């Protein structure tokens, strides 16, 4: 985050705290009620704070923000990476029905049940799933080797996630450290997943993410073989209301470039090394489907059958430039052996 933007946020916070009490009184007089009210206990970004507190998906939380439904110290705040400080007051406003209190109680009870279900073992790990392998950790970053089948960030239907485990791991260390989400990979995709441990670094990275990421490399097991053993697929992607991504005209969608190189093949399946520029949602899966060679095990985009008994997609490398030092940071996860075995190649 630039110094100018940081000063602007600080000024907004100071001004809004002065008016928060008056705004609360005015809101009480109006028909607007609140689904929830929170007081921030420690530094965080607005989106991450809401994801932890609200029983909502990431997309729904972003909709609340863009719709001006989230108040920070009495003022509507739409910036998802707005930095929160201790004692900031957060309200989520919405015209509520008479059942609001009952709904809030239901959500709160559900959260308590979830906390109990996900209680940690003596070793500090969630009882249902061990801590994924740590690829890298220092005072600024925590990078995990996420297994297939684990969400990056919790959803409406499933709370257990790599983010939850990372937070729990840092909490158990007792150093008052936090995990801040930098990016996500699909639930059924394995591989490199990076978190920042410093809120200022997180803000700087998120604001310039596509600029600072120098390389995103994946390995994919696909159906069939490409005639051209290397190439580039240019797609224009759009997401529908059911959260499915599909190809559209250049005027309608966001441009996504997917470059591939065949590593090995056996006539039925191929193993590709893939690089992407922008990291659009489901980009590789949609590009391969459009090319007629869907990723194996992809029940969302066309090929349920898989010799791997999982989605054939692995995030093998993430390279990013440190926004302060300019240092190139390279995080790698080895390609699963079964990816090579599925195409008849031995490691």
N, C-alpha and C positions, 0 to 999 in steps of 0.2 A: 504494500500500500504506500502511495506517495506521501511525502510529508505534508503537502497541501491538503490532501484528502483526509489525512489523520487529524489535522487541525480543524478541518471543517466538521468532522464527526464529533470531536471534542466540544466544539462550540455548540453544535446541535444538542448534545447531551446536556450541557450546562443550562442552555436556554429551556430545554424541554423539562428538566427537573424542576425548574422554578415554576412552571405552569402546570405540572402534572396534577397537583392537588385541585386546582381550579377546574381542569379538564374533567377530572373524576367527578366533581360535584355536578358539572353540567350534564355529564353522561347519565348520572343518577336521575336527573330530572327528565331526561328524554326516554324514549321507548327502547333505546338500545341497551341491551344487557350484555353480559360477558360470559363466554363459555368457560373462561378460566382467567385467573390472575396469578402472576408469579413474581417473585423477587429474586433477582440474579444473585447467586452466592459466590461465583467466581467468574473470571474472564472467559468469554466464549464468543462465537459468532452467532448472529441471530438465527440463521437457518439451522445450525447444529443444535442450538438450544431448543428450538421448537421441535425438531425431530425427536429429541429425547423426552420432551414434555408432552407432546400431543400424540394422540392415538390416530395418526394420519400418515399417509404415504408421503414421500418426498414431493411428488407432483401436486398433491393436495395442499401441502404446506406452502409451496411456491405460489399456488393460486390464492391462498389467503394473503400472502405478502403482496402480490401484484394487485389484488383487489382492495388494498388499503385496510384490511381487517385486523392487522397487527399494530398495536400501539406500544411505543417505547417511551416511557415517561410522559404519556398523554398525547403523543404525536404519532400519526400514522407513519410507519417506516416500511418502504418497499425494497430496500437494498438487502439482498440475502446475506452478504458478508459484512453487514453492519456490526462493528465490534461492540460487544456488551461489556460493561464493567460491574463490579460488585455494587449491589443495592439498586441497580436499574430496575424499574417496574415494567413488567410486560403484561399487556392485556390483549386478549383475542376477542374482538367485538363482532357481534352478529345479532340480528333480531331473533330472539328466542321464543319458543313456545312455553306453555306452562310446565312442560315436562323437562325443562332444561336442568333443573336441580337433580332430578332422578337420573337423567342421562349422564351428568357429571359424576354422580355417585357410582354408576355402573362402570364408567371408564376407569375411575380411580380404583375400584375394587378389582377390575381386571388387571390393572398395572401391578397391584400388590400380589395378586396370584402369580403373575408372570415373574415377579422378583423372586418369589418363593420357589417357583419351578426352576429358575435359572440360578439358584443359589450356588455359590462356589464351593469347591472342595477345600481341604486344608492346604493344598498346594497352590491355591489361588486361581484355579481354572474352573470354568463352568463345568458342572458335573456331566453334562451331556456330550461335551466335545473338548478334547485337549487343545492346548494352545498350538496353533500352526507353527511350523518352523519359522524362526526369525532369520530373515535374509540379512538384515542390517539394522543396527540401532546405535544412535548416539543421542546427544542432548537435544537434537532438533528433529530427528526422523525415527520412525519405527516402520520397517518394511517387512511384511509377512508373505509367506508362500501359501496363499489361500488354497485349500483343497476344493475340488469340485463338490457341489452340493451345499456349499455354505454361502449365504447371502453376504454381500459386501456391507450393506446397510439394512437395517430392519425394515420390514414392510408392514402393511395392515394385518396380514395374515400370519406373519412369522417374525418373532422378535429376536431369535438367536441369530447373530451375525458376526462377521469378522470385526466390525467396529465395536460391538458389545464386548467381544473377547479381548480386543486390544485395550479398551477402557478398563476392563476388570484386571487385566495383567498389570497395567500401570498403577492402578489403585492399590493393588496388593504390594507393589514395591515400596509404597509409603513415602514417595518423594513429591507428592502433590503434582504429578505429571498428568497431562491429558493427551488424548488422541484426537486429531482434527482431520476429517475426511478430505483427501485431495482428489480422489477419482474413484471410480467403481469399475468392476468387471462383473459380467453376468454370473448368476448363482452357479450355473453348471460349468462355468469356465474356471480352470485352475490357474495359479501362477502369481505373479508379482502384484502386490497391493500395498500402496504406500500411504502412510499417515504422517502428518506433521505433528510435532510435540510442542510447537511454539505458535501462539495465536497470531503474532505479527508476521512470522514467516508464512503461515497458512494463508493469510490475507494477500500477501505479495504474490505467492504462487498461484492462488486461485484467480486473481485478477489478470494474470499474464500466462495462464496455463498453456494454451496452445503455442504461444511464443517461446516459452521456456522448455517445453518438452521437445527434445531433439530426436528421440526415436521411440517408437512403440512397435515391438516385435512380438509376433504370435507364431505358433505352430498349429496347423489345422489338418485333420484327417478328413478328406472329402471323398465323395462317391465318384468313381470313374477317373479318367485321366484327361488332362488338358493337352490338346494338340501342340500348342505353343507352351514350352516348358517354363517360360517366364513371361510376365506381362503386367498390364495395368488395367484395372477395372474402374471406370469413372461412373459413379452413381449419383443420383439426386434423391435424397431420402426424406420421407415424411412419416410422421407417426399418427395413427388414427386414434379414435376415442377409446378403442380397446387395447391401446398400447402396443399394437403391432406396427412394425416399420415396413414400408414398402417403397418401391421405386416409382418416381413420378417424373414429370417434365422438368427441365432446368428452371423454369419460371416458378414452379410450385414448391420445389424441395431444396434441401441444403446439400451442397456439393460434398462428396466423399470419395477420396482416392484410395484404392486398395491395390497394393503391388504384391505380386506373388512370385515364388520361385519353387519349382518342383524339386524336392529333396530325394524322394524315392517313390516307386509305384509298383503295383503288381497286376495291373489290368482292371482290377475291381475297385481298388482304393488307391489314393495318392496321399502322400504327406507333403504339405506345403510349408514353406517359410513365408510369412506374410508381414508386411509393414503397412501401417496406416498413418495418415497425416493428422486427421482431425479427431479421431476417436468417437465418431457418432454412435449412438445407441444401436446395438446389434449389427454394426456396419459389415463386419466380415461375413456373418451368417446370411445377411440379405444379399450381399454381393455374390456370394457363391451360389446361392439359390438362383439368382438372376442369370448366372453364367451356365446354369444347368448342372452344377456339381455341388449340391448342398453338403454342408458339414454333417458327418455321420452322427447319429444320435440326437438330431435336432428335431424334436417333436413340435416345435413352434414354427419352423420354417421348412418343413417338408420331408425329412428323412428320419424316421424313428429307428430303423435298423442301425445297429452299430456293433462292430467287432470288439469295441471297447467297453460296452455296457455303460456308457456315459457320453456326454457331448465331446466330440473330438476337437476341442479348442483349448489352447494353453497360452497364457501370457508369459512369454519367456524372457522379455527384457524391457525395461523402462529406463531411458536415459534422459535426464533433465539437467538444466543449467541452474545453479544456485543463484537466486535473484540478487544477492548481496555480493558474494565473492566471485561470481562468474565461473566457479568450478563446475566441471561436468561430473555429475553423479550417475553411476551406472549400477543398476540393480538387476540381477539375473536369477532366473529359476530354471533348473535343468528340465529338458523335455522329458516327459514320462516315457519310460522304456516301452510301454505297450503301444505308444504311438508308432514307433519304428516296427514293432512286431506285427502290427495290423497290416503293414504293407510288405511283409516278408523280409524286411531288412533287419539284420542282427547288429546290435551295438558292440 
